[in-house]
Amino acid sequence: MLKVVRKVCLLVIVWGVQLTSAQNRGINWTSDGNAYTHFKDGNIVKVDPKTEAETVIIRKEQLTPAGSAMPLKVQQYGYNNDRSNVLLFTNTVKVWRLNTRGDYWVLSPVSGKLLQLGKGLPAQSLMFAKFSPDGKSVAYVSGHNLFTETVATGQVRKLTSDGTRKLINGTFDWVYEEEFGCRDGFRWSEDSKKIAFWQVDATQIRDYYMLNTTDSVYSKVIPVEYPKVGESPSPVRIGVVTLTSGFVRWMNIDGNPKQHYIPRMEWSGPDELIVQQLDRKQQESKLIYCKTSDGTSRTFWAENDDAWVDLNSADIFGEPGGWKWVNKGQEFIWISEKDGWRHIYKISRDGKTVTLLTKGSYDIGVIKAVDEATNNIYFTASPSNPTQLYLYRVKINGGKDEPELVTNGPLKGTHEYNISPNGKIAQHSFSNYNTQNVSEWINLPEGKALTASKSIASNIKSDANINVEYLQVTTEDNVVLDAWINKPINFDAKKKYPVVLYVYGEPAASTVNDEYGNHRNFLYKGDMAEDGYIQVGIDNRGTPALKGAPWRKSIYRKIGTINIRDMALGFKKLLERPYFDKDRVAVWGWSGGGSSTLNLLFQYPEIFKTGIAIAAVANQLLYDNIYQERYMGLPQENMEDFVKGSPVNNVQGLKGNLLYIHGTGDDNVQYDNAEMLLNSLVKYNKQFQFMSYPNRTHNISEGEGTSLHLSTLYTNYIRQYCPPGAK
């Protein structure tokens, strides 16, 4: 999806434990759920949240390989089921967005034995290593092939041999990773005798060629298998390899693989897989059982939507969530928007009984825990204010019809939770527009702080210098939009101030969330409030706000039109305030927000005088098929929608000041977007400024001095064409 992700939570599940980074991006709970582990002073330490007592469980000396003077620099780690061995991920490198390739080691804390996996394979080539359920082996991907290695002997077995850059076993191609969050592409069976895995055939997908012109006197071509919108999907199939024989049984799933996606797959029994299949337009989702002994399959549940079916992902920027089976595997928990709201359902194994658990006219956010011991499902929601977030629970097997609010106290804003596996302890964090993030440990189901003196209520601090107003505006189309206004320090309503609108505008993100820092400009070199700027955010129809499926899906086939009109008319309404200076109005955004910026400048030049667009999709026909076809349909069927909503076709409307920025090494929103836009601007003699960053990706963060240069460029342009200060 088109979004710059500044904060990434990378959690790789290793059979009941999280393979957690040394940078504490998550919580690595112990198997009983009563404590957690983390790095401290080079050691791995177990911490009791109730008492804060710490116990060193792995010393840094144990992390030092024989013959080395330095311990391993571990980025992630995770235990096997009986916690007799720990898997260590080191020497990592980035694959597109995240560091998912590197070296793996196995440490036995008791014996002190430290074994490197895949010694005969290239360095930094192993991906997604995880223990078998019995703990005797580790499986991993290297060079697009799947391997197993016996922990006791170090014996390596290659399970697939046909892997290439475009025939991918056990992991995914560019577009599955970007748009479905699929990275780890294989699953151990519970008896440790088989492995089910994805095989992606991208051999028919054409390459987009990026060009590295700075690292050598001769340029280097960097190919990326990238299916543009309108191109058929890469065929994907599911194989099950039996470890004793090496035989691979391919699942026979109905439908043309060139017209379907398989974003989710898990084991559902000793001889059975459960698979989610989406049609190409992503308007039909089928749940399918596959019998691994003979490859036969049967569909047992399906849902449809005239726009798109909700992805049902726990975290779209991480691995898609697996199935949560309840009642001894006879039912599972599922999320669906089939009644117009994102709700939690319980579905029987045969698909014949579907029970709505979260009743009411509201959306759930994310399921945080399923605790069968107390008959509770914990989830986030905010029925009365979609800009905020709270924790609720509902019974799995009957009980109160109405979900119960778990979040205690009067604090209004965004509440997040990381709940332990046993459902008894959680880390609770809170922030809002003028309260920096603060956290506490709580008990469940009560939701009370474990230590009163370290509770959020005892340590909360508000920032009196922040003058933010959250509000709703009703446009002339009678559409109600959420918005915020961040007013300058020493604001005087009798004066006029320059206004900077931050936009995104597409289905991948909202900009109006009541959380700390959401209203601040991370690119501006300085403090915009101190410099006398008003900053504004507006959420249009189509953003993923918890306001019902019709709100989110109204943008279908209308990216570049309905979202742009909403933002423009909402901002026009705000301009009625006398302290907004209509002659000093700027708009900016990144990725999908860059596209919105261009369209606002081009379609509403009477409102927006200055714009900065970064890494924007200038032509919707250049973006990938999964994202663009999900939200826009197929260009073969409705080309006019793609043409109408693409900035490249609207440049004639430009009257103000435009700064356009793009990285030449952007594998996501590729550089051809920039060059097509430049050609169109030149054609119509539209004057503008342009900055390309050689070999920088979509984040434009690589290379010495890049971030400072970008920030300085951005700030100078804003100050020049939208001068700061009150008048």
KARA-V211786 format. One record per pair of residues at least 6 apart in sequence whose ideal C-beta (glycine too) atoms are under 8 Angstrom apart, sorted by the first residue. I is the first residue (numbers start at 1). GAP is how many residues later the second one is. D is the distance in whole Angstrom. If there is no record, write none. Layout:
# KARA-V211786
i/gap/d
I/GAP/D
I/GAP/D
This chain:
# KARA-V211786
i/gap/d
1/177/7
1/178/6
1/315/7
1/505/8
1/506/8
1/507/4
1/508/8
1/591/8
1/626/6
2/504/6
2/506/6
2/589/4
2/590/4
2/593/7
2/615/6
2/621/7
2/625/7
2/666/7
2/667/7
3/501/7
3/503/8
3/505/4
3/506/5
3/588/6
3/589/6
4/586/5
4/587/5
4/611/7
4/694/7
4/695/6
5/92/8
5/312/6
6/516/7
8/17/7
8/89/8
8/90/7
8/309/7
9/16/5
9/17/6
9/306/7
9/308/7
9/309/7
10/11/6
10/15/6
10/16/7
10/66/8
10/88/6
10/89/8
10/308/7
11/7/5
11/8/7
11/9/7
11/14/7
11/15/5
11/307/6
11/308/8
12/6/7
12/7/4
12/64/7
12/66/7
12/116/7
12/118/8
12/172/6
12/307/7
13/6/7
13/171/8
13/306/7
13/309/8
14/64/4
14/65/7
14/66/8
14/73/7
14/116/5
14/117/6
15/65/7
15/66/6
15/115/7
15/116/6
15/118/6
15/173/7
16/15/7
16/65/7
16/405/7
17/11/7
17/12/7
17/14/7
17/61/5
17/62/5
18/8/5
18/9/7
18/10/5
18/11/7
18/60/7
19/9/8
19/57/5
19/58/7
19/59/4
19/68/7
19/70/7
19/111/8
20/6/5
20/7/7
20/8/4
20/17/8
20/18/8
20/56/6
20/57/7
20/58/7
21/54/6
21/55/5
22/17/5
22/51/8
22/52/6
22/53/6
22/54/7
22/55/8
23/52/8
24/14/6
24/15/8
26/392/7
27/9/5
27/391/5
27/400/6
28/8/6
28/9/5
28/10/7
28/49/7
28/50/7
29/6/8
29/7/5
29/391/5
29/392/6
30/6/7
30/7/7
30/16/7
31/48/7
31/50/8
31/52/6
31/390/7
32/389/8
32/390/6
33/387/4
33/388/4
33/389/3
33/390/7
33/391/6
33/392/7
34/14/7
34/386/7
34/388/7
34/390/7
34/391/7
35/11/5
35/12/6
35/13/5
35/14/7
36/10/7
36/11/6
36/13/7
36/384/8
37/7/6
37/8/6
37/9/5
37/10/7
37/20/7
38/6/7
38/7/6
38/9/7
39/6/7
39/35/7
40/14/7
41/19/7
42/18/3
42/21/7
42/29/6
43/13/5
43/15/6
43/16/5
43/17/5
44/12/7
44/13/6
44/14/4
44/33/7
44/42/8
45/9/5
45/10/7
45/11/6
45/12/7
46/8/7
46/9/5
46/10/8
46/11/5
47/6/7
47/7/5
47/8/8
48/6/8
49/376/6
49/378/8
49/392/4
49/401/6
50/375/8
50/391/7
50/400/5
50/401/8
52/399/8
57/52/7
58/28/7
58/49/7
58/51/6
60/11/5
61/10/7
62/45/6
62/47/7
62/50/6
62/52/7
63/8/4
63/9/5
63/11/7
63/25/7
63/44/7
63/51/7
64/6/7
64/7/4
64/8/7
64/50/8
65/7/7
65/40/8
65/49/6
65/51/7
66/48/7
72/16/6
72/18/5
72/33/6
73/17/6
73/18/7
74/14/5
74/15/7
74/16/6
75/14/5
75/15/6
75/17/5
75/24/7
75/27/7
76/12/8
76/13/4
76/16/8
77/9/6
77/10/6
77/11/5
77/12/7
78/8/7
78/9/5
78/52/8
79/6/7
79/7/5
79/8/7
80/6/8
80/7/7
80/51/4
80/55/4
81/50/7
81/52/6
81/53/8
81/54/6
82/53/6
84/24/7
84/25/8
84/26/7
84/51/6
85/21/5
85/22/7
85/23/5
85/24/8
85/46/7
85/50/6
85/66/6
86/20/7
86/21/5
86/23/7
87/17/6
87/18/8
87/19/6
87/42/6
87/43/7
87/44/6
87/51/7
88/16/7
88/17/4
88/18/7
88/19/6
89/13/6
89/14/8
89/15/6
89/40/7
90/12/6
90/13/5
90/14/8
90/15/7
91/11/5
91/12/4
91/32/7
91/33/6
92/7/4
92/8/8
92/9/7
92/10/4
92/32/7
93/6/6
93/8/5
93/9/6
93/31/5
94/6/8
94/7/8
95/6/5
95/32/7
95/82/8
96/78/6
96/81/6
96/82/7
96/571/6
97/80/7
97/81/7
98/85/7
100/27/6
100/28/7
100/83/6
101/23/6
101/24/7
101/25/7
101/26/5
102/22/5
102/24/7
103/13/7
103/14/8
103/15/8
103/20/6
103/21/6
103/23/6
104/12/7
104/13/4
104/14/7
104/22/5
104/25/4
104/34/7
104/36/6
105/9/6
105/10/6
105/11/5
105/12/7
106/8/8
106/9/5
106/11/6
106/32/7
106/45/6
107/6/7
107/7/5
107/8/8
108/6/8
115/36/7
115/39/6
117/9/6
117/12/6
117/21/6
117/23/7
117/32/5
118/7/7
118/8/5
118/22/7
118/24/6
118/29/7
118/31/7
118/38/7
119/35/7
120/36/7
121/21/5
121/22/7
121/26/8
121/35/8
122/20/7
122/21/7
125/17/5
125/18/6
126/14/5
126/15/7
126/16/5
127/13/6
127/14/4
127/15/7
127/43/8
127/44/6
128/12/6
128/13/6
128/42/7
128/43/7
128/55/7
128/56/4
128/57/7
128/58/7
129/9/5
129/10/7
129/11/4
130/8/7
130/9/6
130/10/8
130/54/8
130/58/7
131/6/7
131/7/6
131/20/8
132/6/7
132/7/7
132/16/8
132/56/5
132/60/4
133/55/6
133/56/8
133/57/6
133/58/7
133/59/5
134/57/8
134/58/4
135/16/7
136/14/7
136/15/6
136/16/7
136/56/7
137/11/5
137/12/6
137/13/5
137/14/6
137/55/7
137/106/8
138/10/7
138/11/5
138/13/6
139/7/7
139/8/7
139/9/5
139/10/8
139/20/8
139/47/6
139/49/7
139/56/6
140/6/8
140/7/6
140/9/7
141/6/7
141/28/7
141/29/4
141/30/5
141/44/7
141/45/7
143/20/6
144/19/3
144/20/6
144/21/7
144/23/7
144/24/5
144/25/6
144/26/8
144/27/7
145/13/6
145/14/7
145/15/5
145/16/6
145/17/8
145/18/4
145/24/5
145/25/7
146/12/8
146/13/4
146/14/5
146/17/8
146/23/5
146/24/4
146/40/6
146/49/7
146/51/6
146/95/7
147/9/6
147/10/7
147/11/6
147/12/6
148/8/7
148/9/5
148/11/6
148/47/7
148/95/6
149/6/7
149/7/5
149/8/7
157/86/7
157/89/8
159/36/7
159/82/5
159/84/8
159/87/6
159/89/8
160/9/4
160/10/7
160/37/8
160/39/8
160/81/7
160/88/7
162/7/7
163/6/5
164/39/8
165/60/7
166/7/8
166/35/8
166/36/4
166/37/5
166/39/7
166/59/6
167/32/7
167/33/8
167/34/6
167/35/7
167/36/6
168/17/8
168/30/8
168/31/7
168/32/4
168/34/7
169/16/8
169/28/6
169/29/8
169/30/5
169/70/8
170/15/5
170/16/4
170/27/5
170/28/7
171/12/6
171/13/7
171/14/4
171/27/8
172/8/8
172/10/5
172/11/6
172/13/6
172/26/7
172/28/6
173/27/5
173/29/5
173/32/7
173/52/6
173/61/6
174/50/6
174/51/6
174/52/6
174/450/8
174/493/7
175/51/7
175/52/6
175/59/8
175/449/5
175/450/7
175/451/5
176/6/4
176/24/7
176/58/8
176/60/8
176/85/8
176/87/7
176/450/8
177/6/6
178/446/7
178/448/8
178/449/8
178/490/7
179/445/7
179/447/4
179/448/5
179/451/8
180/81/7
180/83/4
180/131/7
180/133/8
180/140/6
180/446/7
181/132/6
181/134/7
181/135/5
181/136/6
181/137/6
181/138/6
181/139/5
182/16/8
182/81/6
182/137/7
182/138/6
183/136/6
184/135/6
185/12/6
185/13/4
185/15/8
186/9/5
186/10/7
186/11/4
186/12/7
187/8/7
187/9/5
187/10/7
187/78/7
187/79/6
187/80/6
188/6/8
188/7/6
188/79/8
189/6/7
189/7/7
189/78/6
189/81/7
190/77/6
190/80/7
191/79/7
192/51/8
193/49/7
193/50/6
193/51/7
194/46/5
194/47/7
194/48/5
194/49/7
194/98/7
195/45/7
195/46/5
195/48/7
196/42/6
196/43/7
196/44/5
196/69/6
196/71/7
196/77/6
196/96/7
197/41/7
197/42/6
197/43/8
197/44/7
198/38/6
198/39/8
198/40/6
198/64/7
198/67/7
199/37/7
199/38/5
199/39/8
199/40/6
200/34/5
200/35/8
200/36/5
201/33/6
201/34/5
201/35/7
201/36/8
202/23/5
202/25/8
202/32/4
204/28/8
204/30/7
205/20/5
205/21/7
205/22/5
205/26/7
205/29/6
206/19/8
206/20/8
206/21/8
206/22/8
206/25/7
207/16/4
207/17/6
207/18/6
207/19/7
208/15/7
208/16/5
208/18/4
208/459/8
208/462/6
208/464/8
209/12/5
209/13/7
209/14/6
209/15/8
210/11/8
210/12/4
210/13/8
210/14/6
210/454/7
210/455/6
210/456/8
210/457/7
210/460/7
210/461/7
211/8/5
211/9/7
211/10/6
211/11/7
211/453/7
212/7/6
212/8/4
212/9/8
212/10/6
212/453/7
212/483/6
213/6/5
213/7/8
213/451/8
213/481/7
213/482/8
214/480/5
214/481/6
215/480/7
222/443/8
224/443/5
224/446/8
225/9/8
226/398/6
226/441/8
226/444/7
227/6/7
227/7/7
227/397/6
227/398/5
227/399/8
228/393/7
228/394/6
228/395/7
228/396/7
228/397/7
229/391/7
229/392/6
229/393/8
229/394/6
229/395/7
229/396/5
229/399/4
229/400/6
229/403/7
229/405/8
229/406/6
229/413/8
230/391/7
230/395/7
230/399/8
230/404/7
230/405/5
230/406/6
231/394/5
232/26/5
232/27/7
232/48/8
232/393/8
233/24/8
233/25/6
233/26/7
233/27/7
233/28/6
233/47/6
233/392/6
233/393/7
235/22/4
235/23/6
236/21/6
236/24/8
236/25/7
236/26/5
237/13/6
237/14/7
237/16/8
237/20/6
237/25/8
238/12/7
238/13/4
238/15/7
238/24/7
238/27/6
238/35/7
238/37/6
238/52/7
239/9/5
239/10/7
239/11/5
239/12/7
240/8/7
240/9/5
240/11/7
240/33/7
240/52/5
241/6/7
241/7/5
241/8/8
242/7/8
249/43/6
249/44/8
249/45/8
249/46/5
250/45/6
251/22/7
251/24/7
251/39/4
251/41/7
251/44/5
251/46/6
252/38/8
252/43/5
252/44/6
252/45/6
253/9/7
253/22/7
253/24/6
253/35/6
253/37/7
253/44/5
254/43/7
254/45/7
255/22/7
255/24/8
259/20/7
259/21/5
260/17/5
260/18/7
260/19/6
260/20/7
261/16/7
261/17/4
261/18/8
261/19/7
261/21/7
261/365/7
262/13/6
262/14/7
262/15/6
262/16/8
263/13/6
263/15/6
263/48/7
263/57/6
264/11/7
264/12/4
264/48/8
264/56/5
264/58/7
265/8/6
265/9/7
265/10/5
265/11/7
266/7/7
266/8/6
266/56/5
266/57/5
267/6/6
267/7/8
268/6/4
268/21/7
268/55/7
268/57/8
268/61/8
269/60/8
271/20/6
271/21/5
271/22/5
272/17/6
272/18/7
272/19/6
272/20/7
273/16/7
273/17/4
273/19/6
274/13/7
274/14/7
274/15/6
274/16/8
274/49/6
275/12/7
275/13/5
275/14/8
275/15/6
275/22/8
276/9/6
276/10/7
276/11/6
276/12/8
276/36/7
277/8/7
277/9/5
277/11/6
278/6/7
278/7/6
278/8/8
278/31/7
280/349/7
280/354/8
281/27/7
281/348/6
281/349/8
281/352/7
281/353/7
282/26/5
282/27/6
282/344/8
282/347/7
282/348/5
283/21/6
283/22/6
283/23/7
283/24/7
283/25/6
283/26/6
284/18/6
284/19/7
284/20/5
284/25/7
285/17/7
285/18/5
285/19/8
285/24/4
285/27/8
286/13/5
286/15/7
286/16/5
287/12/7
287/13/6
287/14/4
287/15/7
287/64/7
288/9/5
288/10/7
288/11/5
288/12/7
289/8/6
289/9/6
289/11/6
290/6/7
290/7/4
291/6/7
300/50/6
300/51/4
301/46/6
301/50/4
301/53/8
303/6/6
303/33/6
303/35/5
305/32/7
305/33/8
305/244/8
305/248/7
306/250/8
307/246/4
307/249/4
308/245/7
308/248/7
308/322/5
308/323/7
309/28/8
310/25/7
310/26/7
310/27/5
310/32/6
310/239/8
311/9/7
312/8/8
312/9/7
312/22/7
312/23/5
312/24/7
313/7/4
313/8/6
314/6/7
314/7/3
314/52/6
314/53/7
315/6/7
315/51/7
316/192/8
321/46/8
323/9/5
323/10/8
324/8/6
324/9/4
324/43/8
324/46/5
325/6/7
325/7/5
326/6/7
326/7/6
326/20/7
326/44/7
326/46/6
326/70/6
326/71/8
327/45/8
327/69/8
327/70/7
329/20/7
330/18/7
330/19/5
331/15/5
331/16/6
331/17/5
331/18/6
331/22/8
332/14/8
332/15/6
332/17/7
333/11/6
333/12/7
333/13/6
333/14/8
333/34/7
333/37/6
333/44/7
333/63/8
334/10/8
334/11/5
334/12/8
334/13/5
335/7/6
335/8/7
335/9/6
335/10/7
335/29/7
335/32/7
336/6/8
336/7/6
336/9/6
337/6/8
337/212/4
339/17/7
340/208/6
340/209/5
340/210/6
341/19/8
341/20/6
341/21/6
341/22/5
341/207/6
341/208/7
342/21/4
342/22/5
342/204/7
342/207/7
343/13/6
343/14/7
343/15/5
343/16/8
343/20/8
343/21/6
344/12/8
344/13/5
344/14/5
344/20/6
344/23/7
344/33/6
344/35/6
344/50/7
345/9/6
345/10/6
345/11/6
345/12/6
346/8/8
346/9/4
346/11/6
346/50/7
347/6/7
347/7/5
347/8/8
348/6/8
357/20/7
357/37/5
357/38/8
357/39/7
358/6/6
358/21/7
358/23/8
358/36/6
358/45/6
359/42/6
359/43/7
360/23/7
360/42/7
360/43/7
361/22/8
361/187/8
362/19/6
362/20/8
362/21/4
362/184/7
363/18/7
363/23/8
363/183/4
363/184/7
363/185/6
364/15/5
364/16/7
364/17/5
364/28/8
364/182/8
365/14/7
365/15/4
365/16/6
365/17/7
365/24/6
365/181/6
366/13/7
366/14/5
367/10/6
367/11/7
367/12/5
368/10/4
368/11/6
368/12/6
368/23/7
368/49/5
368/50/8
368/51/5
369/7/8
369/8/7
369/9/4
369/50/4
369/54/6
370/6/8
370/7/5
370/8/8
370/26/7
371/6/8
371/7/7
371/48/8
371/51/8
371/52/3
371/73/8
372/24/7
373/49/7
373/50/6
374/49/6
374/71/6
375/20/5
375/21/5
375/22/6
375/24/7
376/17/5
376/18/7
376/19/7
376/20/7
376/47/7
376/69/7
377/16/6
377/17/5
377/18/8
377/19/6
378/13/6
378/14/7
378/15/5
378/28/7
378/39/7
378/41/6
378/45/8
378/66/8
379/12/8
379/13/6
379/14/7
379/15/7
379/24/8
380/9/5
380/10/7
380/11/6
380/12/7
380/35/8
380/36/8
380/37/7
381/8/8
381/9/7
381/11/5
381/22/7
381/165/7
382/6/5
382/7/5
382/8/6
382/164/6
385/27/8
385/129/8
386/96/7
386/159/5
386/160/4
386/161/5
387/83/6
387/95/6
387/125/5
387/126/6
387/127/5
387/158/8
388/24/6
388/25/6
388/26/6
388/44/8
388/125/8
388/126/5
389/24/8
389/25/5
389/26/6
389/27/7
389/124/8
390/15/6
390/16/8
390/17/4
390/25/5
391/14/8
391/15/4
391/16/5
391/24/6
391/26/5
391/37/8
391/56/7
392/11/4
392/12/6
392/13/6
392/14/6
392/15/8
393/10/7
393/11/5
393/13/5
393/52/7
394/6/8
394/9/5
394/10/7
406/38/7
406/39/7
406/41/5
407/8/5
407/40/7
408/39/5
408/40/7
409/47/8
409/48/6
411/19/6
411/21/7
411/24/8
411/45/7
411/46/8
411/49/7
412/20/6
412/102/7
413/17/6
413/18/6
413/19/3
413/20/7
413/22/7
413/101/5
413/102/6
414/16/7
414/17/6
414/18/7
414/99/6
414/100/6
414/101/4
415/13/7
415/14/7
415/15/5
416/12/7
416/13/5
416/14/8
417/9/5
417/10/7
417/11/6
417/12/8
418/8/6
418/9/5
419/6/8
419/7/4
419/25/7
420/6/7
423/21/6
423/22/8
424/19/6
424/20/6
425/16/6
425/17/7
425/18/6
425/19/7
425/25/7
426/15/7
426/16/5
426/18/6
427/12/6
427/13/8
427/14/6
427/15/8
428/11/6
428/12/5
428/13/7
428/14/5
428/19/8
428/28/7
429/8/6
429/9/7
429/10/4
429/11/8
430/7/7
430/8/6
430/9/7
430/26/5
430/30/8
431/6/4
431/7/7
431/84/5
431/85/4
431/86/8
432/82/5
432/83/6
432/84/7
433/33/7
433/35/4
433/37/7
433/51/7
433/81/6
433/82/7
433/83/7
433/85/7
433/86/6
434/28/5
434/29/5
434/30/8
434/32/4
434/34/6
434/82/7
435/25/6
435/26/7
435/27/5
435/28/7
435/81/6
436/25/7
436/27/7
436/80/5
437/79/6
438/18/5
438/21/6
438/22/6
438/23/7
439/17/7
440/9/5
440/10/8
440/11/8
440/14/6
440/15/5
440/16/5
440/19/8
441/8/7
441/9/4
441/10/7
441/13/8
442/6/6
442/7/6
442/8/6
443/7/6
449/6/3
449/7/7
449/8/8
452/6/7
465/24/6
465/64/7
466/20/7
466/53/8
466/63/8
467/19/7
467/20/4
467/21/8
467/22/7
467/24/6
467/62/7
468/16/6
468/17/7
468/18/5
468/19/7
468/51/5
469/15/7
469/16/5
469/18/7
470/12/7
470/13/8
470/14/5
470/42/8
470/44/6
471/11/8
471/12/6
471/13/7
471/14/7
472/8/5
472/9/7
472/10/6
472/11/7
473/7/7
473/8/5
473/10/6
473/65/7
473/97/5
473/100/5
473/101/6
474/6/5
474/7/8
474/99/7
475/6/7
475/91/7
475/94/4
475/95/6
475/97/8
475/98/6
476/93/6
476/96/8
476/97/8
477/88/7
477/89/8
477/92/6
479/62/6
479/87/6
479/90/8
479/91/8
481/57/6
481/58/6
481/59/6
481/85/6
481/89/4
482/30/4
482/56/8
482/57/5
482/63/7
483/29/6
483/53/7
483/54/6
483/55/5
483/56/7
483/87/6
483/91/7
484/28/6
484/34/8
484/35/6
484/52/7
484/53/5
485/49/6
485/50/8
485/51/6
485/89/7
486/33/4
486/34/7
486/42/8
486/43/7
486/48/7
486/49/4
486/50/7
487/10/8
487/42/7
487/47/6
488/9/6
488/40/8
488/41/5
488/42/7
488/43/8
488/44/5
488/45/6
488/46/6
488/238/7
489/40/5
489/41/5
491/6/8
491/88/8
492/87/8
492/234/6
493/85/7
493/86/5
494/85/8
495/84/6
495/231/4
495/232/6
496/82/7
496/83/6
496/84/7
496/85/4
496/230/7
496/231/5
497/35/6
497/36/7
497/37/5
497/82/6
497/83/7
497/84/6
497/87/8
497/228/8
497/229/5
497/230/8
498/34/7
498/35/5
498/36/7
498/83/6
498/86/4
498/87/7
498/88/7
498/224/5
498/225/6
498/226/6
498/227/8
499/34/7
499/35/5
499/36/8
499/37/6
499/76/8
499/81/5
499/82/7
499/85/7
499/86/5
499/87/7
500/21/7
500/28/7
500/33/5
500/34/7
500/35/5
500/36/7
500/86/5
500/87/7
500/88/7
500/218/7
500/222/7
501/34/8
501/35/5
501/36/7
501/37/7
501/66/8
501/70/6
501/84/7
501/85/7
501/86/4
501/87/8
501/99/8
501/107/8
502/9/6
502/19/7
502/33/7
502/34/7
502/35/5
502/85/8
502/86/6
502/87/7
502/91/7
503/8/7
503/34/8
503/35/7
503/64/6
503/84/6
503/85/7
503/86/4
503/90/5
503/93/4
503/94/6
503/97/7
504/6/7
504/7/5
504/39/7
504/85/6
504/87/8
504/88/6
504/89/4
504/92/7
505/35/6
505/37/7
505/38/7
505/58/4
505/59/7
505/62/6
505/84/7
505/87/6
505/88/6
505/90/8
505/91/4
506/36/7
506/37/8
506/49/8
506/53/6
506/57/7
506/86/4
506/87/8
506/89/7
506/90/7
506/125/8
507/35/6
507/36/7
507/37/6
507/45/7
507/48/6
507/124/6
508/36/7
508/84/6
508/119/8
509/34/7
509/35/7
509/83/7
510/29/5
510/33/5
510/34/6
510/35/5
511/7/7
511/26/4
511/27/7
511/28/6
511/32/8
511/82/8
512/6/8
512/25/5
512/26/7
512/27/4
512/33/8
518/19/7
519/16/6
519/18/7
520/8/8
520/15/8
521/7/5
521/14/6
523/65/8
523/187/7
523/188/5
523/191/5
523/192/7
524/187/7
524/190/7
524/191/5
524/194/7
525/186/5
525/187/6
525/189/8
525/190/4
526/189/7
528/7/6
528/196/8
529/6/8
531/188/8
531/193/4
531/194/7
532/192/5
532/193/4
532/194/5
533/189/8
533/191/6
534/45/7
534/46/7
536/35/7
536/38/6
538/28/8
538/29/5
538/32/5
538/33/6
538/36/8
539/6/6
540/15/8
540/22/7
540/23/4
540/24/8
540/26/3
540/27/5
540/30/7
541/10/6
541/11/8
541/13/5
541/14/6
541/21/6
541/22/7
541/25/5
542/9/8
542/10/6
542/11/8
542/12/6
542/13/3
542/16/8
542/17/7
542/20/7
542/21/5
542/24/8
543/9/7
543/20/8
544/8/6
545/6/7
545/7/7
554/8/6
555/7/6
555/8/6
555/76/7
556/75/6
556/76/8
556/77/8
557/74/8
557/75/6
557/76/5
557/81/6
557/84/5
558/83/7
558/87/7
559/36/8
559/61/7
559/72/6
559/73/6
559/86/5
560/35/7
560/39/6
560/60/7
560/84/7
560/85/2
560/86/6
560/87/7
561/80/8
561/83/6
561/84/5
563/33/7
564/32/6
564/35/5
564/36/6
564/39/6
564/40/8
567/29/7
567/33/6
568/32/6
568/35/7
568/36/4
568/39/6
568/40/8
571/36/6
572/35/6
574/6/7
575/7/6
575/10/8
575/32/7
581/146/7
583/26/7
584/25/7
584/138/5
584/139/6
585/22/6
585/23/6
585/24/5
585/25/7
585/137/7
586/22/7
586/23/7
586/24/4
586/25/7
586/26/7
586/132/6
586/135/7
586/136/4
587/9/8
587/10/5
587/13/5
587/14/7
587/21/5
587/23/7
587/24/5
587/25/8
588/9/6
588/23/6
588/24/4
588/25/7
588/26/7
588/126/8
588/130/8
589/6/8
589/7/5
589/8/5
589/24/7
589/25/7
589/27/8
590/24/4
590/25/6
591/23/7
591/24/5
591/25/7
591/26/8
591/77/8
591/78/6
591/107/7
592/25/7
593/21/8
593/23/8
594/19/4
594/20/5
594/21/6
594/22/3
594/23/7
594/75/8
595/18/7
595/21/5
595/22/5
595/23/7
595/52/6
597/14/5
597/15/7
597/16/4
597/19/7
598/13/7
598/15/5
598/18/6
598/20/7
598/49/4
598/52/8
598/60/8
598/62/8
598/79/7
599/46/8
599/48/5
599/51/6
600/7/8
600/8/5
600/11/7
601/7/5
601/10/4
601/12/8
601/52/8
601/53/6
601/55/6
601/57/6
602/45/6
602/48/4
602/49/6
602/50/8
602/51/4
602/52/5
603/47/6
603/50/6
605/48/5
605/49/7
605/50/4
605/51/6
608/48/6
609/47/4
609/48/7
609/112/7
609/113/7
610/46/6
610/47/4
610/48/8
610/107/8
610/108/7
610/111/4
610/112/5
611/45/7
611/46/7
611/47/5
611/48/7
612/46/8
612/47/5
612/49/7
612/102/6
612/105/6
612/106/7
613/45/7
613/46/7
613/47/5
613/48/7
614/47/5
614/48/7
614/86/7
615/46/7
615/47/6
615/48/7
615/51/6
615/53/8
615/54/5
615/83/5
615/85/7
616/31/7
616/44/7
616/46/8
616/53/7
616/57/7
616/61/8
617/6/5
617/29/8
617/30/8
617/52/5
617/56/6
618/28/7
618/29/5
618/30/5
618/55/4
618/56/7
618/58/6
618/59/4
619/27/5
619/28/8
619/29/5
619/30/8
619/54/6
619/57/5
619/58/8
620/8/6
620/12/6
620/22/5
620/25/6
620/26/5
621/14/6
621/21/6
621/25/7
622/48/7
622/50/6
622/51/5
622/54/7
623/46/7
628/14/8
632/6/8
632/9/6
632/10/6
632/13/8
633/8/7
635/7/5
643/6/5
647/30/7
648/28/5
648/29/5
648/32/5
649/31/8
651/26/7
651/29/5
651/30/5
651/32/8
651/33/6
651/35/6
652/32/5
652/34/8
654/27/7
654/30/8
654/32/5
654/34/7
657/31/8
657/32/8
657/60/8
657/64/4
658/23/8
658/28/8
658/30/4
658/31/7
659/29/7
659/30/5
659/31/8
659/32/7
659/54/8
659/55/8
659/58/5
660/14/7
660/17/7
660/18/8
660/28/6
660/29/7
660/30/5
660/31/8
661/29/8
661/30/5
661/31/8
661/32/7
661/39/7
661/49/7
661/52/7
661/53/8
662/7/8
662/9/6
662/11/7
662/12/4
662/29/8
662/30/6
662/31/7
663/8/7
663/29/7
663/30/4
663/31/8
663/32/7
663/33/3
663/34/6
663/35/7
663/37/5
664/7/5
664/28/6
664/29/7
664/30/5
664/31/6
664/32/7
665/6/8
665/29/7
665/30/4
665/31/6
665/32/5
665/37/8
666/30/7
666/31/6
666/32/5
667/30/6
667/31/7
668/29/7
668/30/4
669/29/6
671/21/8
674/16/8
674/18/7
678/12/6
681/7/6
689/28/7
691/22/6
693/7/5
693/10/8
693/13/7
693/17/7
695/7/7
695/8/7
696/6/5
696/7/7
696/10/6
700/6/6
700/10/6
701/6/6
